[in-house]
Amino acid sequence: MGRLPGVTTLLISGLLSTAAAGHAQDLAAYDYEDLEFRGIGAEGGRVWPARVEPANYVGLVVDLGLIGPRVRIVPLARFWSSRLVQKEVDELAQQIILVCERQPDATCPEELDLGEVRLSDLEIAVDARYDIFPTADFSPFAGGGLGVHLLNGRGDFVDGTFVEDLLDTVTPGINAVAGLNLRFFSSLQFTIDGRVALANDVRYASAGLSAVWTLPTPGPDPGEPPAAGLRR
């Protein structure tokens, strides 16, 4: 009976060592060995921003391959431009009137027409997408990433004013994406995706389609044994 604690300790140590080794192997599979340019393409779709009317977007997509058995790195850039909804324009006009009224001896209008105010967004982001079936012609995926939004506001009555300065911002953001990769040809992949982007000054949901021209998958090096589970 006196040896049971020692045996138990030995078994627990062995189990922990095995688990640690397995975890280290899983982490070792996620490296940058296969991270390289794999393809480039274009995308387009519809975006539904908060405070702004829905608009179409266009973008550029780059495929940098896999950093593990299933995780694909996808940098992208997309652009859209649309009008602020009238409620936002009216609230902005009221804020300007309030600033005027707080100035001594100022004559302020009761109403202010700012006309059409537009907001555009150039987003530069990098996604990490988990491919369910990375080598199949039909593969759902889900993931997320980080991005930077370059916002630009303009309008006939706000250009060159502090209002334009308030609308012109650069802000970081996060995003979530899910979709489906479809490969009908060996060198052309289509992707249908839905996306949600969150940042301090802009939030939107989008749905779109992209077409990416991809490089052929290289064969294994004859002088080296193939790496198990790592295919592009």
C-alpha positions as CSV (number, residue, x, y, z in Angstrom):
1,M,0.0,0.0,0.0
2,G,2.9,2.4,0.7
3,R,3.9,2.3,-3.0
4,L,0.6,3.4,-4.4
5,P,1.2,7.2,-4.0
6,G,4.5,6.7,-5.9
7,V,2.9,4.7,-8.6
8,T,0.1,7.2,-8.9
9,T,2.6,10.0,-9.2
10,L,4.5,8.2,-11.9
11,L,1.3,7.5,-13.9
12,I,0.2,11.1,-13.7
13,S,3.6,12.4,-14.7
14,G,3.6,10.0,-17.7
15,L,0.1,11.2,-18.8
16,L,1.1,14.8,-18.5
17,S,4.3,14.2,-20.5
18,T,2.3,12.4,-23.2
19,A,-0.3,15.2,-23.3
20,A,2.4,17.9,-23.5
21,A,4.2,16.0,-26.3
22,G,1.0,15.7,-28.3
23,H,0.2,19.4,-27.7
24,A,3.7,20.4,-28.9
25,Q,3.2,18.3,-32.0
26,D,-0.1,20.0,-32.7
27,L,1.6,23.4,-32.3
28,A,4.6,22.4,-34.4
29,A,2.2,21.7,-37.3
30,Y,1.2,25.4,-37.3
31,D,4.3,27.0,-38.7
32,Y,5.2,29.3,-41.6
33,E,7.0,26.8,-43.8
34,D,4.1,26.7,-46.3
35,L,3.3,30.4,-46.1
36,E,3.9,31.9,-49.5
37,F,2.1,33.5,-52.4
38,R,-0.5,31.1,-53.8
39,G,-2.9,33.2,-55.7
40,I,-4.6,36.6,-56.3
41,G,-8.1,37.6,-57.4
42,A,-11.0,40.1,-57.2
43,E,-14.1,40.2,-55.1
44,G,-17.4,42.1,-55.1
45,G,-20.6,42.2,-53.2
46,R,-23.0,44.2,-51.1
47,V,-22.3,45.9,-47.8
48,W,-24.7,47.0,-45.1
49,P,-22.9,49.6,-42.8
50,A,-24.4,51.1,-39.7
51,R,-25.3,54.8,-40.1
52,V,-24.8,54.6,-43.9
53,E,-27.0,53.4,-46.7
54,P,-26.2,50.0,-48.2
55,A,-23.7,50.0,-51.1
56,N,-21.7,47.8,-53.4
57,Y,-18.1,47.0,-52.7
58,V,-15.1,45.9,-54.7
59,G,-11.9,44.3,-53.5
60,L,-8.6,42.5,-54.0
61,V,-7.9,39.1,-52.4
62,V,-4.5,37.4,-52.0
63,D,-4.0,33.7,-51.0
64,L,-0.8,33.1,-48.9
65,G,-1.4,29.4,-48.4
66,L,-1.5,27.5,-45.2
67,I,0.2,27.9,-41.8
68,G,-1.0,24.5,-40.7
69,P,-3.1,21.6,-42.0
70,R,-6.2,23.7,-42.3
71,V,-5.6,27.4,-41.6
72,R,-5.3,29.6,-44.6
73,I,-4.0,33.2,-44.5
74,V,-5.9,35.6,-46.7
75,P,-4.9,39.3,-46.9
76,L,-7.5,41.5,-48.6
77,A,-8.4,45.1,-49.5
78,R,-11.9,46.3,-50.2
79,F,-13.6,49.7,-50.9
80,W,-17.1,51.0,-50.7
81,S,-18.7,54.4,-50.7
82,S,-22.2,55.5,-49.8
83,R,-24.4,58.3,-48.3
84,L,-25.0,58.8,-44.6
85,V,-28.6,58.1,-43.7
86,Q,-30.6,61.3,-43.3
87,K,-31.1,60.7,-39.6
88,E,-27.3,60.9,-39.1
89,V,-27.0,64.0,-41.3
90,D,-29.8,65.7,-39.3
91,E,-28.1,64.9,-35.9
92,L,-24.8,66.2,-37.3
93,A,-26.5,69.5,-38.2
94,Q,-28.0,69.8,-34.8
95,Q,-24.6,69.3,-33.2
96,I,-23.2,72.1,-35.3
97,I,-26.1,74.4,-34.3
98,L,-25.5,73.6,-30.6
99,V,-21.8,74.5,-31.0
100,C,-22.9,77.8,-32.6
101,E,-25.3,78.6,-29.7
102,R,-22.6,78.2,-27.1
103,Q,-20.6,80.9,-28.7
104,P,-21.1,84.4,-27.2
105,D,-23.0,86.9,-29.3
106,A,-23.4,84.4,-32.1
107,T,-26.4,84.4,-34.5
108,C,-27.3,80.8,-35.2
109,P,-29.8,79.3,-37.6
110,E,-32.7,77.2,-36.3
111,E,-32.2,74.7,-39.1
112,L,-29.1,73.7,-41.1
113,D,-29.1,71.8,-44.4
114,L,-25.8,69.9,-44.9
115,G,-27.0,68.4,-48.2
116,E,-25.6,65.0,-49.1
117,V,-22.8,63.7,-46.9
118,R,-20.9,60.6,-48.1
119,L,-18.6,58.2,-46.3
120,S,-16.2,55.8,-47.9
121,D,-14.1,53.1,-46.4
122,L,-10.9,51.5,-47.6
123,E,-10.3,48.4,-45.5
124,I,-7.0,46.5,-45.4
125,A,-7.2,43.3,-43.5
126,V,-5.7,39.9,-42.9
127,D,-7.9,36.8,-42.3
128,A,-7.1,33.4,-40.8
129,R,-9.6,31.0,-42.3
130,Y,-10.1,27.4,-41.1
131,D,-10.8,25.2,-44.1
132,I,-12.9,22.1,-43.3
133,F,-11.7,20.3,-46.3
134,P,-8.6,22.2,-47.5
135,T,-7.8,19.9,-50.5
136,A,-11.4,19.3,-51.7
137,D,-13.3,21.1,-54.5
138,F,-16.1,22.0,-52.0
139,S,-14.9,23.3,-48.6
140,P,-16.8,25.4,-46.0
141,F,-14.6,27.7,-43.9
142,A,-14.9,30.1,-40.9
143,G,-12.4,32.5,-39.3
144,G,-11.6,36.0,-38.4
145,G,-8.9,38.6,-38.6
146,L,-7.7,42.1,-38.0
147,G,-7.9,45.2,-40.2
148,V,-7.4,48.9,-40.6
149,H,-10.2,51.2,-41.9
150,L,-9.4,54.4,-43.7
151,L,-12.6,56.4,-43.6
152,N,-13.2,59.5,-45.7
153,G,-16.2,61.9,-45.4
154,R,-17.1,64.5,-47.9
155,G,-20.0,66.7,-49.0
156,D,-20.7,70.0,-50.7
157,F,-21.3,71.8,-47.4
158,V,-18.8,69.9,-45.2
159,D,-15.6,69.8,-47.4
160,G,-12.8,71.8,-45.8
161,T,-14.6,72.1,-42.5
162,F,-14.2,70.5,-39.0
163,V,-17.1,68.2,-39.9
164,E,-15.0,66.6,-42.7
165,D,-12.1,66.3,-40.2
166,L,-14.4,64.4,-37.8
167,L,-15.5,62.0,-40.5
168,D,-11.9,61.4,-41.8
169,T,-10.4,58.8,-39.5
170,V,-8.1,55.8,-39.5
171,T,-9.3,53.1,-37.1
172,P,-8.4,49.5,-36.4
173,G,-11.0,46.8,-36.4
174,I,-11.7,43.1,-36.1
175,N,-13.8,40.9,-38.3
176,A,-15.5,37.5,-38.5
177,V,-16.0,35.6,-41.8
178,A,-17.6,32.4,-43.0
179,G,-18.2,31.0,-46.4
180,L,-17.7,28.3,-49.0
181,N,-14.8,27.7,-51.4
182,L,-15.7,26.2,-54.8
183,R,-13.1,24.9,-57.2
184,F,-14.5,24.1,-60.7
185,F,-11.1,24.5,-62.4
186,S,-7.6,23.5,-61.2
187,S,-6.3,27.1,-61.3
188,L,-9.5,29.1,-60.4
189,Q,-11.3,29.1,-57.1
190,F,-14.6,30.9,-56.3
191,T,-15.6,31.9,-52.8
192,I,-19.0,32.9,-51.4
193,D,-18.7,34.5,-48.0
194,G,-20.5,36.5,-45.4
195,R,-18.5,39.0,-43.2
196,V,-19.0,41.2,-40.2
197,A,-16.5,44.0,-39.5
198,L,-16.4,45.9,-36.2
199,A,-14.4,49.1,-35.6
200,N,-14.8,52.3,-33.5
201,D,-16.2,54.4,-36.3
202,V,-17.6,51.8,-38.7
203,R,-19.6,48.6,-38.4
204,Y,-21.0,46.6,-41.3
205,A,-22.1,43.2,-42.5
206,S,-21.4,42.1,-46.1
207,A,-22.0,39.2,-48.5
208,G,-20.0,38.7,-51.7
209,L,-18.3,36.5,-54.2
210,S,-14.6,36.3,-55.1
211,A,-12.7,34.6,-57.9
212,V,-9.0,33.8,-57.2
213,W,-6.5,32.5,-59.7
214,T,-4.3,30.0,-57.8
215,L,-0.9,28.5,-58.6
216,P,-0.6,24.8,-59.1
217,T,0.1,22.7,-56.0
218,P,3.7,21.8,-56.1
219,G,4.6,18.1,-55.8
220,P,6.8,16.7,-53.0
221,D,10.6,17.1,-53.2
222,P,12.0,13.8,-54.5
223,G,14.9,14.1,-52.0
224,E,12.7,14.6,-48.9
225,P,10.0,12.4,-47.4
226,P,6.5,14.0,-47.7
227,A,5.2,15.9,-44.7
228,A,2.1,14.1,-43.3
229,G,-1.0,16.2,-43.4
230,L,0.4,19.3,-44.9
231,R,-1.1,19.9,-48.3
232,R,-2.0,23.2,-49.9
